[in-house]
Amino acid sequence: MEPFKRWRQRAKQLKLEVYALYLAYRDPRVPWHAKVLVACVVGYAFSPIDLIPDPIPILGYLDDLVLLPLGVLAARRIIPAEVLRECRLRAETVIQEGLPVNRIAAGIIIAIWLALAGATVWFLARFVRPAP
């Protein structure tokens, strides 16, 4: 049971880090290039669609177990330490009180994925013709 507790603690820490990165993204003291990377990392973390689908054995969880922590590490290195410290404290407070639900952001993410799926279907229907 000990390893399970460690994984649970690491998952909580990762959740805290991702939320702190989200808060840092909104901070004006963070340089633009850091904001671009943070937007990609946080967007990937909150996205319902993975780079590698989870049903694929082993590889399906590889992106969640490797790519996300690597993205968090890279983002943490380019955000000013003082800003990240403040954002972690705010993230801890918000998480203890319960994370806010942003239905507008969820709707936008879903709309983007639906638009991409629709564009893919349209492209396939228009340009891929069945053989006679």
The first five atom37 places (N, CA, C, CB, O) and aatype in JSON, in Angstrom:
{
  "aatype": [12, 6, 14, 13, 11, 1, 17, 1, 5, 1, 0, 11, 5, 10, 11, 10, 6, 19, 18, 0, 10, 18, 10, 0, 18, 1, 3, 14, 1, 19, 14, 17, 8, 0, 11, 19, 10, 19, 0, 4, 19, 19, 7, 18, 0, 13, 15, 14, 9, 3, 10, 9, 14, 3, 14, 9, 14, 9, 10, 7, 18, 10, 3, 3, 10, 19, 10, 10, 14, 10, 7, 19, 10, 0, 0, 1, 1, 9, 9, 14, 0, 6, 19, 10, 1, 6, 4, 1, 10, 1, 0, 6, 16, 19, 9, 5, 6, 7, 10, 14, 19, 2, 1, 9, 0, 0, 7, 9, 9, 9, 0, 9, 17, 10, 0, 10, 0, 7, 0, 16, 19, 17, 13, 10, 0, 1, 13, 19, 1, 14, 0, 14],
  "atom_mask": [
    [1, 1, 1, 1, 1],
    [1, 1, 1, 1, 1],
    [1, 1, 1, 1, 1],
    [1, 1, 1, 1, 1],
    [1, 1, 1, 1, 1],
    [1, 1, 1, 1, 1],
    [1, 1, 1, 1, 1],
    [1, 1, 1, 1, 1],
    [1, 1, 1, 1, 1],
    [1, 1, 1, 1, 1],
    [1, 1, 1, 1, 1],
    [1, 1, 1, 1, 1],
    [1, 1, 1, 1, 1],
    [1, 1, 1, 1, 1],
    [1, 1, 1, 1, 1],
    [1, 1, 1, 1, 1],
    [1, 1, 1, 1, 1],
    [1, 1, 1, 1, 1],
    [1, 1, 1, 1, 1],
    [1, 1, 1, 1, 1],
    [1, 1, 1, 1, 1],
    [1, 1, 1, 1, 1],
    [1, 1, 1, 1, 1],
    [1, 1, 1, 1, 1],
    [1, 1, 1, 1, 1],
    [1, 1, 1, 1, 1],
    [1, 1, 1, 1, 1],
    [1, 1, 1, 1, 1],
    [1, 1, 1, 1, 1],
    [1, 1, 1, 1, 1],
    [1, 1, 1, 1, 1],
    [1, 1, 1, 1, 1],
    [1, 1, 1, 1, 1],
    [1, 1, 1, 1, 1],
    [1, 1, 1, 1, 1],
    [1, 1, 1, 1, 1],
    [1, 1, 1, 1, 1],
    [1, 1, 1, 1, 1],
    [1, 1, 1, 1, 1],
    [1, 1, 1, 1, 1],
    [1, 1, 1, 1, 1],
    [1, 1, 1, 1, 1],
    [1, 1, 1, 0, 1],
    [1, 1, 1, 1, 1],
    [1, 1, 1, 1, 1],
    [1, 1, 1, 1, 1],
    [1, 1, 1, 1, 1],
    [1, 1, 1, 1, 1],
    [1, 1, 1, 1, 1],
    [1, 1, 1, 1, 1],
    [1, 1, 1, 1, 1],
    [1, 1, 1, 1, 1],
    [1, 1, 1, 1, 1],
    [1, 1, 1, 1, 1],
    [1, 1, 1, 1, 1],
    [1, 1, 1, 1, 1],
    [1, 1, 1, 1, 1],
    [1, 1, 1, 1, 1],
    [1, 1, 1, 1, 1],
    [1, 1, 1, 0, 1],
    [1, 1, 1, 1, 1],
    [1, 1, 1, 1, 1],
    [1, 1, 1, 1, 1],
    [1, 1, 1, 1, 1],
    [1, 1, 1, 1, 1],
    [1, 1, 1, 1, 1],
    [1, 1, 1, 1, 1],
    [1, 1, 1, 1, 1],
    [1, 1, 1, 1, 1],
    [1, 1, 1, 1, 1],
    [1, 1, 1, 0, 1],
    [1, 1, 1, 1, 1],
    [1, 1, 1, 1, 1],
    [1, 1, 1, 1, 1],
    [1, 1, 1, 1, 1],
    [1, 1, 1, 1, 1],
    [1, 1, 1, 1, 1],
    [1, 1, 1, 1, 1],
    [1, 1, 1, 1, 1],
    [1, 1, 1, 1, 1],
    [1, 1, 1, 1, 1],
    [1, 1, 1, 1, 1],
    [1, 1, 1, 1, 1],
    [1, 1, 1, 1, 1],
    [1, 1, 1, 1, 1],
    [1, 1, 1, 1, 1],
    [1, 1, 1, 1, 1],
    [1, 1, 1, 1, 1],
    [1, 1, 1, 1, 1],
    [1, 1, 1, 1, 1],
    [1, 1, 1, 1, 1],
    [1, 1, 1, 1, 1],
    [1, 1, 1, 1, 1],
    [1, 1, 1, 1, 1],
    [1, 1, 1, 1, 1],
    [1, 1, 1, 1, 1],
    [1, 1, 1, 1, 1],
    [1, 1, 1, 0, 1],
    [1, 1, 1, 1, 1],
    [1, 1, 1, 1, 1],
    [1, 1, 1, 1, 1],
    [1, 1, 1, 1, 1],
    [1, 1, 1, 1, 1],
    [1, 1, 1, 1, 1],
    [1, 1, 1, 1, 1],
    [1, 1, 1, 1, 1],
    [1, 1, 1, 0, 1],
    [1, 1, 1, 1, 1],
    [1, 1, 1, 1, 1],
    [1, 1, 1, 1, 1],
    [1, 1, 1, 1, 1],
    [1, 1, 1, 1, 1],
    [1, 1, 1, 1, 1],
    [1, 1, 1, 1, 1],
    [1, 1, 1, 1, 1],
    [1, 1, 1, 1, 1],
    [1, 1, 1, 1, 1],
    [1, 1, 1, 0, 1],
    [1, 1, 1, 1, 1],
    [1, 1, 1, 1, 1],
    [1, 1, 1, 1, 1],
    [1, 1, 1, 1, 1],
    [1, 1, 1, 1, 1],
    [1, 1, 1, 1, 1],
    [1, 1, 1, 1, 1],
    [1, 1, 1, 1, 1],
    [1, 1, 1, 1, 1],
    [1, 1, 1, 1, 1],
    [1, 1, 1, 1, 1],
    [1, 1, 1, 1, 1],
    [1, 1, 1, 1, 1],
    [1, 1, 1, 1, 1]
  ],
  "atom_positions": [
    [[0.82, -1.2, 0.0], [0.0, 0.0, 0.0], [0.86, 1.27, 0.0], [-0.93, 0.0, 1.21], [0.41, 2.33, -0.42]],
    [[2.08, 1.13, 0.47], [3.0, 2.26, 0.53], [3.24, 2.91, -0.84], [4.32, 1.82, 1.11], [3.16, 4.13, -0.94]],
    [[3.53, 2.15, -1.9], [3.74, 2.78, -3.22], [2.51, 3.53, -3.71], [4.12, 1.71, -4.26], [2.63, 4.57, -4.36]],
    [[1.32, 3.01, -3.39], [0.09, 3.68, -3.81], [-0.02, 5.07, -3.17], [-1.15, 2.83, -3.45], [-0.44, 6.02, -3.82]],
    [[0.36, 5.18, -1.92], [0.32, 6.48, -1.24], [1.31, 7.45, -1.85], [0.61, 6.31, 0.26], [1.02, 8.64, -1.99]],
    [[2.48, 6.95, -2.23], [3.48, 7.81, -2.86], [2.98, 8.33, -4.21], [4.81, 7.06, -3.05], [3.15, 9.51, -4.53]],
    [[2.36, 7.45, -5.0], [1.83, 7.88, -6.3], [0.7, 8.88, -6.13], [1.33, 6.66, -7.1], [0.59, 9.84, -6.89]],
    [[-0.12, 8.66, -5.13], [-1.22, 9.6, -4.87], [-0.66, 10.97, -4.48], [-2.16, 9.06, -3.75], [-1.16, 12.0, -4.93]],
    [[0.38, 10.97, -3.64], [1.01, 12.23, -3.23], [1.64, 12.93, -4.43], [2.06, 11.97, -2.15], [1.55, 14.15, -4.56]],
    [[2.29, 12.17, -5.29], [2.9, 12.76, -6.48], [1.84, 13.34, -7.42], [3.75, 11.71, -7.23], [2.03, 14.4, -8.01]],
    [[0.73, 12.64, -7.54], [-0.36, 13.15, -8.39], [-0.91, 14.45, -7.82], [-1.49, 12.1, -8.51], [-1.21, 15.38, -8.58]],
    [[-1.06, 14.54, -6.51], [-1.53, 15.78, -5.88], [-0.54, 16.91, -6.11], [-1.77, 15.58, -4.38], [-0.92, 18.05, -6.37]],
    [[0.75, 16.58, -6.0], [1.78, 17.58, -6.22], [1.77, 18.07, -7.67], [3.17, 17.02, -5.86], [1.93, 19.26, -7.93]],
    [[1.57, 17.15, -8.6], [1.51, 17.53, -10.01], [0.29, 18.42, -10.27], [1.45, 16.28, -10.91], [0.38, 19.39, -11.03]],
    [[-0.82, 18.1, -9.66], [-2.03, 18.91, -9.8], [-1.77, 20.32, -9.27], [-3.22, 18.26, -9.06], [-2.19, 21.3, -9.88]],
    [[-1.09, 20.42, -8.14], [-0.75, 21.71, -7.56], [0.17, 22.49, -8.49], [-0.1, 21.53, -6.18], [-0.01, 23.69, -8.7]],
    [[1.17, 21.81, -9.05], [2.12, 22.47, -9.95], [1.43, 22.99, -11.22], [3.24, 21.51, -10.32], [1.71, 24.09, -11.67]],
    [[0.54, 22.17, -11.77], [-0.15, 22.59, -12.99], [-1.03, 23.81, -12.71], [-1.01, 21.43, -13.56], [-1.09, 24.74, -13.51]],
    [[-1.71, 23.79, -11.57], [-2.55, 24.96, -11.23], [-1.68, 26.18, -10.94], [-3.44, 24.65, -10.01], [-2.06, 27.29, -11.31]],
    [[-0.53, 26.0, -10.3], [0.39, 27.11, -10.06], [0.9, 27.66, -11.4], [1.58, 26.65, -9.17], [1.06, 28.87, -11.55]],
    [[1.17, 26.78, -12.35], [1.58, 27.25, -13.68], [0.47, 28.06, -14.35], [1.97, 26.05, -14.58], [0.73, 29.07, -15.0]],
    [[-0.77, 27.6, -14.17], [-1.9, 28.35, -14.72], [-1.94, 29.75, -14.13], [-3.23, 27.61, -14.44], [-2.15, 30.73, -14.85]],
    [[-1.74, 29.85, -12.83], [-1.73, 31.17, -12.18], [-0.54, 32.0, -12.66], [-1.68, 31.01, -10.65], [-0.67, 33.21, -12.85]],
    [[0.6, 31.36, -12.85], [1.79, 32.08, -13.33], [1.56, 32.61, -14.74], [3.02, 31.16, -13.3], [2.04, 33.69, -15.09]],
    [[0.85, 31.85, -15.55], [0.54, 32.28, -16.91], [-0.17, 33.63, -16.92], [-0.32, 31.23, -17.63], [0.04, 34.45, -17.81]],
    [[-0.98, 33.85, -15.93], [-1.77, 35.08, -15.86], [-1.0, 36.24, -15.23], [-3.03, 34.84, -15.07], [-1.49, 37.37, -15.2]],
    [[0.2, 35.97, -14.72], [1.0, 36.99, -14.04], [1.77, 37.82, -15.06], [1.98, 36.33, -13.02], [2.42, 37.25, -15.94]],
    [[1.71, 39.15, -14.97], [2.41, 40.0, -15.95], [3.93, 39.95, -15.84], [1.95, 41.42, -15.81], [4.61, 40.39, -16.77]],
    [[4.48, 39.44, -14.75], [5.94, 39.37, -14.59], [6.56, 38.19, -15.33], [6.29, 39.28, -13.13], [7.78, 38.09, -15.41]],
    [[5.73, 37.31, -15.86], [6.23, 36.13, -16.59], [6.48, 36.53, -18.04], [5.23, 34.93, -16.5], [5.61, 37.12, -18.67]],
    [[7.67, 36.22, -18.58], [7.96, 36.58, -19.97], [7.07, 35.84, -20.97], [9.43, 36.29, -20.29], [6.53, 34.77, -20.68]],
    [[6.92, 36.43, -22.13], [5.99, 35.88, -23.13], [6.36, 34.47, -23.55], [5.96, 36.78, -24.35], [5.47, 33.63, -23.74]],
    [[7.66, 34.18, -23.7], [8.05, 32.83, -24.13], [7.72, 31.78, -23.07], [9.55, 32.79, -24.46], [7.41, 30.64, -23.4]],
    [[7.78, 32.17, -21.82], [7.37, 31.26, -20.75], [5.86, 31.04, -20.79], [7.8, 31.81, -19.36], [5.38, 29.94, -20.54]],
    [[5.11, 32.08, -21.1], [3.66, 31.97, -21.18], [3.24, 31.01, -22.3], [3.02, 33.34, -21.4], [2.26, 30.28, -22.16]],
    [[3.98, 31.03, -23.4], [3.66, 30.13, -24.51], [3.84, 28.67, -24.07], [4.56, 30.43, -25.74], [2.96, 27.84, -24.29]],
    [[4.97, 28.38, -23.43], [5.21, 27.02, -22.95], [4.2, 26.62, -21.89], [6.62, 26.9, -22.39], [3.68, 25.5, -21.92]],
    [[3.91, 27.52, -20.96], [2.95, 27.22, -19.89], [1.57, 26.97, -20.48], [2.89, 28.37, -18.87], [0.87, 26.06, -20.04]],
    [[1.17, 27.74, -21.47], [-0.13, 27.54, -22.11], [-0.21, 26.15, -22.73], [-0.38, 28.61, -23.18], [-1.25, 25.48, -22.64]],
    [[0.86, 25.71, -23.35], [0.88, 24.36, -23.95], [0.79, 23.28, -22.88], [2.15, 24.16, -24.79], [0.04, 22.32, -23.03]],
    [[1.56, 23.43, -21.81], [1.58, 22.42, -20.75], [0.22, 22.36, -20.04], [2.7, 22.73, -19.73], [-0.33, 21.28, -19.84]],
    [[-0.3, 23.51, -19.66], [-1.58, 23.54, -18.94], [-2.71, 23.09, -19.86], [-1.87, 24.96, -18.39], [-3.61, 22.36, -19.43]],
    [[-2.68, 23.52, -21.11], [-3.7, 23.08, -22.07], [-3.68, 21.58, -22.25], [0.0, 0.0, 0.0], [-4.73, 20.94, -22.33]],
    [[-2.49, 21.01, -22.32], [-2.37, 19.56, -22.47], [-2.87, 18.85, -21.22], [-0.91, 19.16, -22.77], [-3.53, 17.81, -21.3]],
    [[-2.54, 19.41, -20.05], [-2.95, 18.79, -18.79], [-4.47, 18.78, -18.65], [-2.32, 19.53, -17.61], [-5.05, 17.81, -18.16]],
    [[-5.12, 19.86, -19.07], [-6.57, 19.96, -18.91], [-7.35, 19.41, -20.09], [-6.95, 21.39, -18.7], [-8.57, 19.28, -20.02]],
    [[-6.65, 19.09, -21.17], [-7.32, 18.6, -22.36], [-7.85, 17.18, -22.14], [-6.37, 18.63, -23.56], [-7.15, 16.34, -21.56]],
    [[-9.06, 16.91, -22.6], [-9.6, 15.56, -22.43], [-9.03, 14.56, -23.43], [-11.11, 15.6, -22.56], [-9.29, 13.36, -23.32]],
    [[-8.28, 15.04, -24.4], [-7.73, 14.17, -25.43], [-6.22, 14.11, -25.27], [-8.12, 14.66, -26.85], [-5.56, 15.15, -25.19]],
    [[-5.66, 12.9, -25.23], [-4.23, 12.69, -25.06], [-3.53, 12.6, -26.4], [-3.97, 11.43, -24.25], [-4.14, 12.33, -27.43]],
    [[-2.22, 12.83, -26.36], [-1.4, 12.66, -27.55], [-1.41, 11.2, -27.98], [0.05, 13.14, -27.28], [-1.54, 10.89, -29.17]],
    [[-1.27, 10.3, -27.02], [-1.34, 8.86, -27.26], [-2.54, 8.35, -26.48], [0.0, 8.12, -26.84], [-2.56, 8.49, -25.26]],
    [[-3.55, 7.76, -27.12], [-4.75, 7.31, -26.41], [-4.41, 6.31, -25.3], [-5.73, 6.67, -27.4], [-3.55, 5.44, -25.47]],
    [[-5.09, 6.44, -24.16], [-4.83, 5.59, -23.0], [-5.08, 4.11, -23.24], [-5.67, 6.04, -21.86], [-4.4, 3.3, -22.61]],
    [[-6.01, 3.69, -24.1], [-6.21, 2.26, -24.3], [-5.01, 1.52, -24.92], [-7.39, 2.05, -25.17], [-4.95, 0.3, -24.84]],
    [[-4.07, 2.25, -25.52], [-2.88, 1.59, -26.07], [-2.02, 1.16, -24.88], [-2.08, 2.55, -27.05], [-1.6, 1.99, -24.08]],
    [[-1.76, -0.15, -24.76], [-1.01, -0.64, -23.6], [0.34, 0.06, -23.42], [-0.78, -2.13, -23.74], [1.07, 0.27, -24.39]],
    [[0.65, 0.4, -22.23], [1.88, 1.04, -21.77], [2.08, 2.42, -22.4], [3.08, 0.14, -22.1], [2.22, 3.41, -21.67]],
    [[2.09, 2.51, -23.71], [2.32, 3.8, -24.37], [1.21, 4.81, -24.07], [2.44, 3.61, -25.85], [1.45, 6.02, -24.06]],
    [[0.01, 4.31, -23.83], [-1.12, 5.19, -23.58], [-0.93, 6.06, -22.34], [0.0, 0.0, 0.0], [-1.39, 7.2, -22.31]],
    [[-0.28, 5.52, -21.33], [-0.05, 6.28, -20.11], [1.32, 6.94, -20.1], [-0.18, 5.39, -18.91], [1.61, 7.74, -19.21]],
    [[2.14, 6.62, -21.08], [3.48, 7.18, -21.14], [3.44, 8.7, -21.27], [4.24, 6.57, -22.31], [4.24, 9.4, -20.64]],
    [[2.53, 9.22, -22.08], [2.47, 10.67, -22.23], [2.07, 11.35, -20.93], [1.49, 11.05, -23.34], [2.59, 12.42, -20.6]],
    [[1.16, 10.74, -20.18], [0.75, 11.33, -18.91], [1.84, 11.23, -17.85], [-0.52, 10.66, -18.4], [2.01, 12.14, -17.03]],
    [[2.57, 10.14, -17.87], [3.6, 9.9, -16.84], [4.94, 10.56, -17.17], [3.8, 8.42, -16.66], [5.75, 10.78, -16.27]],
    [[5.18, 10.86, -18.44], [6.47, 11.42, -18.82], [6.34, 12.83, -19.39], [7.15, 10.51, -19.85], [6.99, 13.76, -18.9]],
    [[5.5, 13.01, -20.4], [5.43, 14.3, -21.08], [4.94, 15.43, -20.18], [4.53, 14.2, -22.26], [5.51, 16.52, -20.19]],
    [[3.91, 15.17, -19.41], [3.38, 16.22, -18.55], [4.39, 16.65, -17.47], [2.08, 15.75, -17.89], [4.62, 17.85, -17.31]],
    [[5.0, 15.71, -16.73], [6.01, 16.15, -15.77], [7.21, 16.85, -16.42], [6.5, 14.96, -14.98], [7.75, 17.8, -15.85]],
    [[7.62, 16.4, -17.6], [8.72, 17.08, -18.29], [8.33, 18.51, -18.69], [9.15, 16.28, -19.53], [9.13, 19.43, -18.59]],
    [[7.11, 18.66, -19.15], [6.62, 20.0, -19.49], [6.56, 20.9, -18.27], [0.0, 0.0, 0.0], [6.9, 22.08, -18.35]],
    [[6.13, 20.35, -17.15], [6.08, 21.13, -15.9], [7.49, 21.53, -15.49], [5.39, 20.32, -14.76], [7.71, 22.68, -15.11]],
    [[8.43, 20.6, -15.56], [9.82, 20.92, -15.21], [10.39, 22.03, -16.1], [10.7, 19.67, -15.31], [11.03, 22.96, -15.61]],
    [[10.15, 21.93, -17.39], [10.66, 22.94, -18.32], [10.04, 24.3, -18.03], [10.38, 22.54, -19.77], [10.73, 25.32, -18.04]],
    [[8.74, 24.32, -17.77], [8.07, 25.58, -17.49], [8.56, 26.19, -16.18], [6.55, 25.37, -17.43], [8.74, 27.41, -16.09]],
    [[8.79, 25.35, -15.18], [9.27, 25.86, -13.89], [10.64, 26.5, -14.01], [9.33, 24.73, -12.86], [10.95, 27.43, -13.26]],
    [[11.45, 26.03, -14.94], [12.81, 26.57, -15.09], [12.82, 27.98, -15.71], [13.64, 25.64, -15.95], [13.75, 28.75, -15.47]],
    [[11.8, 28.31, -16.49], [11.84, 29.62, -17.16], [10.91, 30.66, -16.54], [11.49, 29.44, -18.61], [10.84, 31.79, -17.01]],
    [[10.19, 30.26, -15.5], [9.35, 31.22, -14.77], [10.18, 31.77, -13.62], [8.01, 30.55, -14.26], [10.84, 31.0, -12.93]],
    [[10.15, 33.09, -13.38], [10.9, 33.64, -12.25], [10.51, 32.94, -10.94], [10.64, 35.15, -12.14], [9.33, 32.7, -10.67]],
    [[11.52, 32.63, -10.12], [11.32, 31.85, -8.89], [10.33, 32.53, -7.94], [12.65, 31.64, -8.18], [9.5, 31.85, -7.33]],
    [[10.42, 33.84, -7.81], [9.52, 34.56, -6.9], [8.06, 34.43, -7.35], [9.91, 36.04, -6.82], [7.17, 34.23, -6.52]],
    [[7.84, 34.55, -8.63], [6.48, 34.43, -9.18], [5.94, 33.03, -8.94], [6.46, 34.77, -10.69], [4.8, 32.86, -8.52]],
    [[6.76, 32.03, -9.21], [6.33, 30.64, -9.03], [6.02, 30.35, -7.56], [7.41, 29.67, -9.55], [5.06, 29.65, -7.26]],
    [[6.84, 30.88, -6.65], [6.6, 30.68, -5.21], [5.24, 31.27, -4.81], [7.74, 31.34, -4.37], [4.46, 30.63, -4.1]],
    [[4.96, 32.49, -5.26], [3.68, 33.14, -4.95], [2.51, 32.34, -5.54], [3.66, 34.6, -5.48], [1.47, 32.17, -4.9]],
    [[2.68, 31.87, -6.76], [1.61, 31.13, -7.43], [1.36, 29.79, -6.75], [1.95, 30.92, -8.91], [0.22, 29.34, -6.68]],
    [[2.41, 29.14, -6.25], [2.23, 27.89, -5.51], [1.42, 28.11, -4.24], [3.59, 27.26, -5.16], [0.55, 27.32, -3.9]],
    [[1.72, 29.21, -3.53], [0.96, 29.52, -2.3], [-0.51, 29.77, -2.62], [1.57, 30.74, -1.59], [-1.4, 29.29, -1.91]],
    [[-0.75, 30.54, -3.69], [-2.16, 30.78, -4.08], [-2.83, 29.5, -4.53], [-2.23, 31.83, -5.21], [-4.01, 29.28, -4.23]],
    [[-2.1, 28.65, -5.24], [-2.67, 27.38, -5.72], [-3.02, 26.48, -4.54], [-1.68, 26.66, -6.66], [-4.08, 25.85, -4.54]],
    [[-2.16, 26.41, -3.54], [-2.46, 25.6, -2.35], [-3.74, 26.09, -1.67], [-1.29, 25.65, -1.35], [-4.58, 25.29, -1.27]],
    [[-3.87, 27.4, -1.55], [-5.06, 27.98, -0.92], [-6.31, 27.64, -1.71], [-4.91, 29.49, -0.79], [-7.32, 27.23, -1.14]],
    [[-6.26, 27.81, -3.02], [-7.42, 27.55, -3.87], [-7.79, 26.07, -3.85], [-7.14, 28.01, -5.31], [-8.97, 25.73, -3.79]],
    [[-6.78, 25.19, -3.9], [-7.07, 23.75, -3.91], [-7.66, 23.31, -2.58], [-5.79, 22.96, -4.2], [-8.55, 22.45, -2.56]],
    [[-7.18, 23.88, -1.48], [-7.75, 23.53, -0.18], [-9.2, 23.98, -0.06], [-6.92, 24.16, 0.94], [-10.01, 23.32, 0.59]],
    [[-9.52, 25.1, -0.69], [-10.89, 25.61, -0.67], [-11.78, 24.91, -1.69], [-10.91, 27.1, -0.91], [-13.0, 25.03, -1.63]],
    [[-11.18, 24.21, -2.61], [-11.92, 23.57, -3.7], [-11.67, 24.31, -4.99], [0.0, 0.0, 0.0], [-11.87, 25.53, -5.06]],
    [[-11.22, 23.58, -6.02], [-10.91, 24.21, -7.3], [-12.15, 24.85, -7.92], [-10.31, 23.18, -8.26], [-13.23, 24.27, -7.88]],
    [[-11.98, 26.03, -8.48], [-13.1, 26.64, -9.19], [-13.38, 25.9, -10.49], [-12.82, 28.13, -9.47], [-12.47, 25.38, -11.13]],
    [[-14.63, 25.86, -10.87], [-15.02, 25.21, -12.12], [-15.25, 26.31, -13.15], [-16.31, 24.31, -11.93], [-16.08, 27.2, -12.94]],
    [[-14.53, 26.25, -14.23], [-14.66, 27.24, -15.28], [-15.37, 26.57, -16.45], [-13.28, 27.82, -15.69], [-14.72, 25.96, -17.31]],
    [[-16.66, 26.7, -16.49], [-17.45, 26.06, -17.54], [-17.21, 26.7, -18.9], [-18.94, 26.13, -17.19], [-17.32, 26.03, -19.93]],
    [[-16.88, 27.97, -18.92], [-16.61, 28.64, -20.19], [-15.35, 28.04, -20.83], [-16.45, 30.17, -19.99], [-15.34, 27.74, -22.02]],
    [[-14.28, 27.88, -20.04], [-13.04, 27.3, -20.57], [-13.29, 25.87, -21.03], [-11.92, 27.34, -19.5], [-12.78, 25.46, -22.08]],
    [[-14.05, 25.11, -20.27], [-14.36, 23.73, -20.67], [-15.14, 23.73, -21.99], [-15.18, 23.01, -19.56], [-14.88, 22.91, -22.87]],
    [[-16.08, 24.63, -22.11], [-16.85, 24.73, -23.35], [-15.99, 25.1, -24.54], [0.0, 0.0, 0.0], [-16.19, 24.58, -25.64]],
    [[-15.02, 25.99, -24.33], [-14.13, 26.39, -25.42], [-13.26, 25.21, -25.86], [-13.24, 27.57, -24.99], [-13.08, 24.98, -27.05]],
    [[-12.72, 24.46, -24.88], [-11.89, 23.3, -25.21], [-12.71, 22.27, -25.99], [-11.3, 22.67, -23.93], [-12.24, 21.72, -26.99]],
    [[-13.92, 22.0, -25.54], [-14.77, 21.03, -26.22], [-15.11, 21.52, -27.62], [-16.07, 20.78, -25.41], [-15.12, 20.74, -28.57]],
    [[-15.39, 22.81, -27.76], [-15.72, 23.37, -29.07], [-14.53, 23.25, -30.04], [-16.14, 24.84, -28.94], [-14.72, 22.96, -31.22]],
    [[-13.33, 23.48, -29.54], [-12.14, 23.36, -30.39], [-11.98, 21.92, -30.87], [-10.88, 23.81, -29.63], [-11.73, 21.69, -32.05]],
    [[-12.12, 20.96, -29.95], [-11.97, 19.55, -30.34], [-13.08, 19.13, -31.31], [-11.99, 18.65, -29.1], [-12.82, 18.37, -32.24]],
    [[-14.3, 19.6, -31.1], [-15.38, 19.27, -32.03], [-15.13, 19.89, -33.4], [-16.73, 19.75, -31.48], [-15.41, 19.27, -34.43]],
    [[-14.61, 21.12, -33.43], [-14.3, 21.76, -34.7], [-13.21, 21.0, -35.44], [-13.87, 23.22, -34.48], [-13.29, 20.81, -36.66]],
    [[-12.19, 20.56, -34.71], [-11.12, 19.77, -35.34], [-11.65, 18.44, -35.86], [-9.98, 19.53, -34.35], [-11.27, 18.0, -36.95]],
    [[-12.52, 17.79, -35.1], [-13.11, 16.53, -35.55], [-13.97, 16.76, -36.79], [-13.95, 15.88, -34.42], [-13.92, 15.98, -37.74]],
    [[-14.77, 17.83, -36.79], [-15.6, 18.15, -37.94], [-14.77, 18.46, -39.18], [0.0, 0.0, 0.0], [-15.11, 18.04, -40.28]],
    [[-13.68, 19.21, -39.0], [-12.8, 19.53, -40.12], [-12.15, 18.26, -40.68], [-11.71, 20.53, -39.7], [-11.96, 18.14, -41.89]],
    [[-11.8, 17.34, -39.81], [-11.21, 16.07, -40.26], [-12.22, 15.26, -41.06], [-10.72, 15.24, -39.06], [-11.88, 14.74, -42.12]],
    [[-13.44, 15.16, -40.57], [-14.49, 14.43, -41.29], [-14.75, 15.1, -42.64], [-15.79, 14.37, -40.45], [-14.89, 14.41, -43.65]],
    [[-14.84, 16.43, -42.66], [-15.07, 17.15, -43.9], [-13.94, 16.88, -44.9], [-15.21, 18.66, -43.64], [-14.19, 16.61, -46.07]],
    [[-12.7, 16.96, -44.41], [-11.55, 16.71, -45.28], [-11.59, 15.31, -45.85], [-10.24, 16.93, -44.51], [-11.39, 15.11, -47.05]],
    [[-11.85, 14.33, -44.99], [-11.89, 12.95, -45.46], [-13.04, 12.72, -46.44], [-12.02, 12.0, -44.28], [-12.87, 12.01, -47.43]],
    [[-14.18, 13.31, -46.17], [-15.33, 13.13, -47.06], [-15.1, 13.82, -48.41], [-16.61, 13.68, -46.4], [-15.58, 13.34, -49.44]],
    [[-14.4, 14.9, -48.41], [-14.2, 15.66, -49.65], [-13.05, 15.12, -50.5], [-13.94, 17.12, -49.32], [-13.15, 15.07, -51.73]],
    [[-11.97, 14.73, -49.86], [-10.76, 14.38, -50.61], [-10.45, 12.89, -50.68], [-9.61, 15.08, -50.01], [-9.65, 12.47, -51.52]],
    [[-11.04, 12.12, -49.84], [-10.79, 10.67, -49.89], [-12.04, 10.02, -50.48], [-10.46, 10.08, -48.45], [-13.09, 9.97, -49.85]],
    [[-11.89, 9.54, -51.66], [-13.02, 8.94, -52.36], [-12.84, 7.42, -52.37], [-13.15, 9.5, -53.81], [-11.73, 6.93, -52.58]],
    [[-13.91, 6.68, -52.16], [-13.78, 5.22, -52.22], [-13.48, 4.75, -53.64], [-15.07, 4.54, -51.71], [-13.93, 5.35, -54.61]],
    [[-12.72, 3.69, -53.73], [-12.37, 3.12, -55.05], [-13.61, 2.52, -55.68], [-11.25, 2.05, -54.92], [-14.41, 1.88, -54.98]],
    [[-13.8, 2.71, -57.01], [-15.0, 2.16, -57.68], [-14.97, 0.67, -57.83], [-15.16, 2.76, -59.04], [-15.9, 0.08, -58.37]]
  ]
}
